[in-house]
Amino acid sequence: MKDTSAEGDVRQIEPASPGQPNRLPGGRLDRATTLPFTFDGKAYSGHPGDTLASALLANGVRLMGRSFKYHRPRGPLTAGSEEPNALVELRSGARREPNTRATTAELYHGLVATSQNRWPSLRFDAMAINDRLSPFLTAGFYYKTFMWPASFWEKLYEPIIRRAAGLGALSMKPDPDEYDKGFKHCDLLVIGSGPAGMMAALTAGRSGADVILADEDFEMGGRLLSETFSIADQSGADWAAQTVAELSSLPNVRLMPRTTIIGAFDHGIYGAVERLGDHLAQPAQGTPRQVLWRLTTKRTILAAGATERPIVFNNNDRPGIMGAAALRTYANRFAVTAAPRVAIFTCNDDGHRSAADLHAKGVKIAAVIDTRPDAPRATDYEVLAGAKVTDTRGRLGLTFAEIALADGAARTIEVGALGMAGGWNPNVHLTCHQRGRPVWDDAIAAFVPGGTLPPGMVVAGAAAGALSTHGALSQGAEAASAAVSELGNRTDPDNLPEAEDAPVAQTPFWYVTGADRAWLDQQNDVTVKDVKLSHREGFRAVEHLKRYTTLGMATDQGKTSNMAGLAIMAELAGKTIPGLGTTMFRPPYTPVPIATFAGRIKGRAFHPTRLTPSHYWAKEQGAVFVEVGNWLRAQWFPEPGETHWRQSVDREVAATRASVGICDCTTLGKIDVQGTDAAVFLNLIYANGFAKLPVGRVRYGLMLREDGIALDDGTAARLAEDHFIVTTTTANAGKVYQHMEFVRQCLVPDLDVQLISTTEAWAQYAVAGPNSRALLRKVVDPAFDISNEGFPFMACGEVTICGGLRARLFRISFSGELAYELAVPARYGDALMRRLMAAGQDFDVTPYGTEALGVMRIEKGHVAGNELNGTTTAANLGLGRMVSKKKDCIGSILSERDGLNAPDDLRLVGLKPVDPSAKITAGGHLMATDGPVDAAHDQGYVTSAAFSPTMGSMIGLAFLRRGADRLGERLRLVSPLTDLTVEVEICSAHFVDPEGVRLRA
Amino acid sequence: MIIDHPLFGPRDASEFVYLGDASLMDRPDWKSETAAQDFHAYAYLRDNPAGPHRELWFHEGGDRSWLVITRDTVTHEITRVELARDVARKQRAPQ
């Protein structure tokens, strides 16, 4: 590069790429290829190897976003995933992706990015008025201001605040891309591919261990790509490339670039997000965009490196002010400078390295401002020892920095970029995901991993506080040798490549005295002033500070801000930083899209549905379906001319009660109970007795929880001395089965009894109505007597139908009519439904759905899920006498507690409106006909309600205090929610055929 | 988490559901004079140790076995996994 320093104060940089004024020579770019892209509609170009941030900087764009609260103009602070500021909306349409860090977004051909949180434009943002109002918008502002009236919060305050303060907006369209999940196992997971991680992977890989090397970056090498150090006799970047080539050749090593380890979970499990399609306009055909991996590891080496910390001074957030090491990364790796003229503000030697590297690339160094009076000298540029940056200027980007010199004199320098070198913080995040608690290391004035690390994890390199290249290489090699030898592999004798081993001492310098409007957390707009206010108002504990000011609570979890905030609070509180403590880091390490957690589990797969055997037949009939548990059940079957569901349901009920109806009841849980002790077992499970149930008979059974509350109800049919079939409600099938297995295995392990769920194995149909027997006569083989005498109410048995198909027949009734349930192996379910419908033509057979089923069971006063609601006892249900006192059963003892047996307990009753046209709603409460309507005067509540075509009015089931003694009484049903007040009369819950004549017919 | 099932070896915790304290296996005698108090303690009173804890897990996505797992509630380390049925039988065996 020719020397252009004579051309004036601002040295001209020879444009290495046309139209990219800030492009430098060198770097790790493919300059033969030019990638066009747009930002806020304006066209720019970059090269493969660029990030969006580096390409924008190359094009002279420093302003990339507006801040969260004050809408301050912001540019990138970093060159990595710790970035708080440069958040943009990437892509457009359904693929729009808000809050994407420009510093990690890989540039691709045709990339479209838009700035966010500004109106009407990034350069002129009307909401920047917040910055002027900042005296009012301090920490705790929302808590103090928007306190009352409470209803205003949802309606007024929150929408306004959300509009004014915020990040990007969602597209509100379904994500068109695929996401996936996967599982991997390895001996050793190495997190981070800088010198420590690379050396660890190489050492372990050569030993033959199964190794995964993961790095969030698209190019492996970590900090080696950003530095000019050499390793052995080549550049760090070349050594990294050579090592990647060797690792790629090893079949036992898997390299996972573009993969972020997001969390360290129990038992050596790590979460990882691999971005397969984020660097493309859209993912390749058949490739997921991202994969969420669950990595099961035996050992892990955390080589996550370190994050440079900024220095805090007034107006330290202007575009162009960034980490000094980030400037170095942009220069060395991305061949770009944020501005032609740069100053460095440092408190340690590392800042001078940035100055030297930038200078070597031809960037004009206006000054190196070093807080140390004994700062090292330089020959190529001015070093201001013992000086500090006190303020900056520039509305949309840095133009001037104001400096207080060692002698107290002030000086103003004109610069477009200012690098802050406050030292390095080890990236301890993943060590904290379980029980690790970082400890303070005075030598580097930073927290290093401490406490109990996740089992199997060792930390190496800068993440462990070893900040030299040699330190990283040797710690990586040692950690890997130790890990693989514990697993029984042997490593080669040490052949560590030579590298710099400069002693690293970090003198802490957190903030410039007098700084106030000085930003700590740039993503959440937390300033030094906020921390001072938090201290004054007593929020001094580190966790209180965090929540009161929101310091470190943004999506970057305060990677660049927490330390300075802690330092300032420690100073105000008169404590040391370790004395104040540190906040914890939690997964995920960087934000993860919800789509990635969902993977393929979306849409139908998110909520799978189970289909009944008659589903396709019902669909052909035009049935309307409803979800019950995971099942899709026919809700009703509309006929031509029916315009309202009530018409269909009323018809189905009337037709069933008049002749015969069919309903698919396959979804009810079926548990097969076998063994010589089956009856003994059921005696323990059910509140009522089953030991004496004869073979060929069914009995209604009520199960209690151990605390005496009803768990579930159903029937148990005894097919043989040692064989029962238990049915459960649809929703509780899994829970009851689990409960029965618990009792069997944990409480009565010596009983000879076996359980298996056969819900899916048998298709089962209720055939109900006065003509049900006549209909069944046409399908049940003649050898079987199903007359009222031969097969009475509550009979059961194995039969054959349709000329030899094995089936089970139960004479049970939910509707209150003469009724049966007929079960066949599930694969015959569809055929049986069609056969029953054909055979029933003579009787005008009617299929009915769950609505008609519900109406008929309310008419009959049968309890269901609404009544078995987890708060009701057998006594509440009117089934108190079923709880046998002659035997042990689950729930028996605790059901006798006084609290469950008060004289004014709730009892199940029926109710009907005094005015037959009035409405009854489930959920309404019962009050005296006059007097107050409040909780103190509450006498009960309605659980189920329906229009009864049989009664010609709405009817309901309710729990009412002393309900059994109050038949005929009038009460007021109120539902303040639906603004309903109806006078009702209490009656028996058995509206239809209370004597049970029909079902015994 | 990984649960080392006595019959199947290491399995992912997502195959299991959690119930709670293994003392639920020690169901009192319903005929005892103190049955009401005993069942109250059985149903409601639990230790909440910071450290090793014996607890019941159900292999719902597997063989439907109930397991007694000794897990450290502080570290989540699992030190022992037994079939609940074996444990229950041992408890019932004459001393």
Interface residues (C-beta under 8 A of the other chain):
Chain A: F265 D266 H267 G268 I269 T296 Q434 R435 T452 P455 E706 D707 G734 Q738 E741 F742 Q745 C746 L747 P749 D750 D888 S892 I893 L894 E896 R897
Chain B: M1 I2 V17 L19 L24 M25 R27 P28 W30 K31 A35 A36 F39 H40 Y42 A43 Y44 L56 F58 E60 R64 S65 W66 V74 T75 H76 E77 I78 L83 A84 R85 A88 R89 R92
